């Protein structure tokens, strides 16, 4: 009797599909681990600045970008996204992928804007991962040199002797320059008329021309005019005198203990950026800020290098936001 051998095994189409799906599932399960294993940075970084090119924030950003790029082995491209007192740039970064390839120069303006604007397209505290501070810059109380004001005491006397008080210019309503004046107005109990401009440059031009009498201008903007004799420096708003103006006292030295206002600049990334990336960025940032050539360039701007941890920057920014909320409320300042 002849027996027939069994036909060779052939997997059905259904079995083949099941095997394929199992293979794909296994691959997908390992995808996160593979993604995490990818080196960082994997491509050029973008450093967003909320202001136009040429200002203090932009200058500091370009100083940082060059040295950071060298340390990371990748190009760091500065991108100026100016508008709405830096809000346009901040919103762009808050919505960017949290992969460590988009960074933002976070400034005092972002903590002020939280109170200045009725609605923001981002949350300064929740939508950013602080990396670390870069530098702090005091303001300088400057006056037109034709005025009989050579000290803070002279300034106060002049304001009190004049029925109309004294005028002070700013780069715009709600700017740190404006709020420095509002803060001094409050503590000194003076009649001070705020004259807002669209930017620091036109305000300084009118101050030199005598159309306005004083200004709490940022040091990088005011220094060339003070050194050139076009403006007279009365006091600085930082905790110590500026090395470039050793004879100009602080407001605290001039009888207003505790008075301190400094513009500041920090590095931040979108919320959710991997902790390892933030720590690497913080380490490189602290190293580059301590470089002699960087410290020298900052000093030429009247800036003081600032270092620290991401946690210290978060705590500092939170305290600043609470501080300026009170000043904005008292002054009645609103966004233009």
C-alpha positions as CSV (number, residue, x, y, z in Angstrom):
1,X,0.0,0.0,0.0
2,X,1.5,3.3,-1.0
3,X,1.3,6.1,1.5
4,X,1.6,9.8,0.5
5,X,4.0,12.0,2.4
6,X,2.5,15.1,4.1
7,X,2.8,18.3,2.0
8,X,5.6,20.7,3.1
9,X,4.5,23.3,5.7
10,X,3.6,26.6,4.2
11,X,2.7,29.5,6.6
12,X,-0.7,31.0,5.8
13,X,-1.0,34.7,4.9
14,X,-2.6,35.3,8.2
15,X,0.4,33.7,10.1
16,X,2.8,35.7,8.0
17,X,1.0,39.0,8.8
18,X,1.0,38.1,12.5
19,X,4.7,37.5,12.5
20,X,5.4,40.8,10.7
21,X,3.3,42.7,13.3
22,X,5.1,41.0,16.2
23,X,8.4,42.1,14.7
24,X,7.2,45.7,14.2
25,X,5.8,45.8,17.8
26,X,9.1,44.7,19.2
27,X,10.9,47.4,17.2
28,X,8.5,50.1,18.3
29,X,8.9,49.0,22.0
30,X,12.6,49.8,21.7
31,X,12.2,53.1,19.8
32,X,12.3,55.3,22.9
33,X,15.5,53.7,24.1
34,X,17.0,54.2,20.6
35,X,15.9,57.8,20.5
36,X,17.4,58.5,23.9
37,X,20.6,57.0,22.7
38,X,20.9,59.5,19.9
39,X,23.8,62.0,20.7
40,X,23.0,65.6,21.6
41,X,23.3,68.0,20.0
42,X,22.4,66.2,16.8
43,X,22.1,69.4,14.8
44,X,22.7,73.2,15.0
45,X,21.0,75.0,17.9
46,X,18.8,78.0,17.7
47,X,19.1,80.8,20.2
48,X,16.1,83.1,20.1
49,X,16.4,86.7,21.1
50,X,13.2,88.7,21.7
51,X,14.7,92.0,20.5
52,X,16.2,93.4,17.4
53,X,19.9,93.1,16.5
54,X,22.3,95.5,18.1
55,X,20.8,95.9,21.6
56,X,22.3,94.6,24.8
57,X,20.3,91.3,24.7
58,X,21.4,90.6,21.2
59,X,25.1,91.4,22.0
60,X,25.1,89.1,25.0
61,X,23.3,86.4,23.0
62,X,26.0,86.5,20.2
63,X,28.8,86.4,22.8
64,X,27.2,83.3,24.4
65,X,26.3,81.6,21.1
66,X,29.9,81.7,19.8
67,X,31.5,80.2,22.9
68,X,28.6,77.7,23.5
69,X,28.9,76.5,19.9
70,X,32.6,75.9,20.3
71,X,32.0,73.9,23.5
72,X,29.2,71.8,22.1
73,X,30.8,71.2,18.7
74,X,27.7,72.6,16.9
75,X,26.7,75.9,15.4
76,X,24.5,78.1,17.6
77,X,22.5,80.4,15.4
78,X,21.1,83.6,16.9
79,X,17.5,84.3,15.7
80,X,16.0,87.7,16.4
81,X,12.2,87.5,16.9
82,X,11.5,91.1,18.0
83,X,8.1,92.5,19.1
84,X,5.7,93.0,22.0
85,X,8.5,93.6,24.5
86,X,10.1,90.2,23.7
87,X,6.8,88.2,23.9
88,X,6.9,87.1,20.2
89,X,10.3,85.4,20.7
90,X,9.2,83.9,24.1
91,X,6.0,82.4,22.6
92,X,8.0,80.9,19.7
93,X,10.3,79.1,22.1
94,X,7.6,78.1,24.5
95,X,5.9,76.2,21.6
96,X,9.2,74.7,20.2
97,X,10.1,71.0,20.6
98,X,11.7,70.3,23.9
99,X,14.7,68.5,22.4
100,X,17.5,70.8,23.5
101,X,18.0,72.4,20.1
102,X,16.0,75.6,20.8
103,X,17.1,78.1,23.5
104,X,15.9,81.5,24.6
105,X,17.5,84.5,26.2
106,X,15.2,85.0,29.1
107,X,15.3,88.5,30.6
108,X,13.8,90.7,33.3
109,X,11.2,91.8,30.7
110,X,9.6,88.3,30.7
111,X,8.9,88.6,34.5
112,X,7.5,92.1,34.1
113,X,5.3,91.1,31.2
114,X,3.4,88.6,33.3
115,X,1.8,91.6,35.1
116,X,2.0,94.2,32.3
117,X,-0.1,92.3,29.7
118,X,-3.7,91.1,30.3
119,X,-3.0,88.0,28.2
120,X,0.3,86.3,27.4
121,X,0.7,83.4,25.0
122,X,3.1,81.7,27.4
123,X,3.6,81.3,31.2
124,X,7.1,82.6,32.2
125,X,7.3,80.0,35.1
126,X,5.6,76.9,33.6
127,X,6.6,77.1,29.9
128,X,10.4,77.3,30.3
129,X,13.2,75.2,31.7
130,X,15.8,77.6,33.3
131,X,19.4,76.8,32.3
132,X,21.2,79.5,34.2
133,X,21.9,83.2,34.5
134,X,24.3,84.9,32.2
135,X,24.8,88.5,33.4
136,X,23.2,91.4,35.3
137,X,23.3,95.0,34.2
138,X,22.4,98.0,36.4
139,X,20.6,101.1,35.3
140,X,22.2,104.5,35.6
141,X,20.3,107.6,36.7
142,X,21.4,110.2,34.2
143,X,20.4,113.8,33.7
144,X,20.9,116.5,31.1
145,X,24.2,118.2,32.1
146,X,22.7,121.6,31.9
147,X,20.6,120.9,35.0
148,X,22.1,121.8,38.5
149,X,22.0,118.2,39.5
150,X,25.2,116.4,40.5
151,X,24.0,114.1,43.2
152,X,20.9,112.1,44.3
153,X,20.3,114.8,46.9
154,X,20.3,117.5,44.2
155,X,17.9,115.4,42.1
156,X,15.5,115.1,45.0
157,X,15.7,118.8,45.9
158,X,15.2,119.8,42.2
159,X,12.1,117.6,42.0
160,X,10.6,119.0,45.2
161,X,11.4,122.6,44.5
162,X,9.7,122.6,41.1
163,X,5.9,122.7,41.1
164,X,5.8,120.3,38.1
165,X,8.4,118.0,39.7
166,X,10.9,116.4,37.3
167,X,10.4,114.4,34.1
168,X,12.0,111.1,33.4
169,X,12.1,109.3,30.0
170,X,11.9,105.5,29.4
171,X,12.1,103.1,26.5
172,X,8.4,102.3,26.9
173,X,5.7,101.8,29.4
174,X,6.4,98.8,31.6
175,X,10.1,98.6,30.7
176,X,12.7,98.1,33.4
177,X,13.8,101.6,32.7
178,X,10.3,102.9,33.4
179,X,9.8,100.8,36.5
180,X,13.1,101.9,37.9
181,X,11.8,105.4,37.8
182,X,8.5,104.4,39.3
183,X,10.2,102.6,42.1
184,X,12.4,105.6,43.0
185,X,9.4,107.9,42.7
186,X,7.6,105.7,45.3
187,X,10.5,105.4,47.8
188,X,11.6,109.0,47.5
189,X,8.0,110.3,47.4
190,X,8.6,112.6,44.5
191,X,6.5,114.2,41.8
192,X,8.0,112.6,38.7
193,X,6.4,112.7,35.2
194,X,6.9,109.7,33.1
195,X,7.6,110.3,29.4
196,X,7.6,107.0,27.4
197,X,9.3,106.5,24.1
198,X,9.4,103.7,21.6
199,X,12.9,102.5,22.5
200,X,15.9,103.8,24.4
201,X,17.6,105.5,21.5
202,X,14.9,108.2,20.9
203,X,14.6,108.8,24.7
204,X,18.3,109.4,25.1
205,X,18.3,111.7,22.0
206,X,15.6,113.9,23.7
207,X,17.4,113.7,27.0
208,X,20.5,115.0,25.4
209,X,18.5,117.7,23.6
210,X,16.8,118.9,26.8
211,X,13.3,117.9,25.9
212,X,13.2,115.6,29.0
213,X,15.2,115.9,32.2
214,X,16.3,112.5,33.4
215,X,16.3,108.8,32.8
216,X,17.1,105.5,34.5
217,X,18.8,104.1,31.4
218,X,20.5,100.7,31.0
219,X,24.2,100.9,31.5
220,X,25.2,99.8,28.0
221,X,23.1,102.5,26.4
222,X,24.0,105.3,28.9
223,X,27.8,104.7,29.3
224,X,29.0,106.1,26.0
225,X,27.0,109.3,26.5
226,X,28.2,109.7,30.1
227,X,31.8,109.1,29.0
228,X,31.4,111.6,26.2
229,X,30.0,114.3,28.5
230,X,26.6,114.4,26.8
231,X,24.9,113.1,29.9
232,X,25.7,113.3,33.6
233,X,25.6,110.2,35.7
234,X,24.0,110.7,39.2
235,X,23.8,107.2,40.6
236,X,23.7,103.5,39.6
237,X,20.9,101.2,40.6
238,X,23.1,98.1,41.2
239,X,24.5,96.8,44.5
240,X,28.0,98.2,43.8
241,X,29.6,101.0,41.8
242,X,30.5,100.3,38.2
243,X,34.3,99.9,37.6
244,X,33.8,102.2,34.5
245,X,32.3,104.9,36.7
246,X,34.1,104.6,40.0
247,X,33.1,108.1,41.2
248,X,29.4,107.5,40.7
249,X,27.7,106.1,43.9
250,X,24.9,103.6,44.1
251,X,21.4,104.7,45.1
252,X,21.8,102.7,48.3
253,X,25.0,104.7,49.1
254,X,23.0,107.9,48.4
255,X,20.5,107.4,51.2
256,X,18.2,104.8,49.7
257,X,19.3,101.6,51.4
258,X,18.1,98.4,49.7
259,X,17.3,100.1,46.4
260,X,18.5,97.8,43.7
261,X,17.3,97.3,40.1
262,X,19.2,95.3,37.5
263,X,18.3,94.1,34.1
264,X,19.4,90.5,33.8
265,X,19.8,87.9,31.2
266,X,19.5,84.1,31.4
267,X,19.4,81.1,29.2
268,X,16.2,79.0,29.1
269,X,14.8,76.1,27.0
270,X,11.2,74.9,26.4
271,X,9.6,73.1,29.4
272,X,10.2,69.4,29.3
273,X,13.8,69.6,27.9
274,X,15.7,66.5,29.1
275,X,17.4,67.1,32.4
276,X,20.7,65.8,31.1
277,X,20.6,68.4,28.3
278,X,19.8,71.2,30.8
279,X,22.7,70.2,33.1
280,X,25.1,70.0,30.2
281,X,24.1,73.5,29.0
282,X,24.3,74.9,32.5
283,X,27.8,73.5,32.9
284,X,29.0,74.9,29.6
285,X,27.3,78.3,30.3
286,X,29.0,78.7,33.7
287,X,32.4,77.9,32.1
288,X,32.0,80.3,29.2
289,X,30.8,83.2,31.4
290,X,33.9,82.8,33.5
291,X,36.3,83.0,30.5
292,X,38.5,86.2,30.7
293,X,37.5,87.4,27.3
294,X,33.8,87.0,28.0
295,X,34.1,88.8,31.4
296,X,36.0,91.6,29.8
297,X,33.4,92.1,27.1
298,X,30.6,92.1,29.7
299,X,32.5,94.6,31.8
300,X,32.8,96.9,28.8
301,X,29.0,96.9,28.8
302,X,28.7,97.6,32.5
303,X,27.5,94.1,33.1
304,X,28.5,91.6,35.8
305,X,28.8,87.9,35.0
306,X,26.2,85.8,36.8
307,X,26.5,82.0,37.3
308,X,24.5,79.4,39.2
309,X,22.2,76.4,38.9
310,X,19.0,76.0,37.0
311,X,17.2,75.9,40.3
312,X,18.7,79.2,41.4
313,X,17.6,80.9,38.2
314,X,14.1,79.6,38.6
315,X,13.9,80.9,42.2
316,X,15.4,84.3,41.1
317,X,13.0,84.7,38.2
318,X,10.0,83.8,40.4
319,X,11.0,86.4,43.0
320,X,11.5,89.0,40.3
321,X,8.0,88.3,38.9
322,X,6.4,88.8,42.3
323,X,8.5,92.0,42.9
324,X,7.5,93.6,39.6
325,X,3.9,92.6,39.9
326,X,3.7,95.0,42.9
327,X,5.5,97.8,41.1
328,X,3.4,97.5,38.0
329,X,0.2,97.5,40.0
330,X,1.2,100.6,42.0
331,X,2.3,102.5,38.9
332,X,-0.7,101.6,36.8
333,X,1.5,100.7,33.9
334,X,0.0,98.7,31.1
335,X,1.3,97.5,27.8
336,X,1.3,100.0,25.0
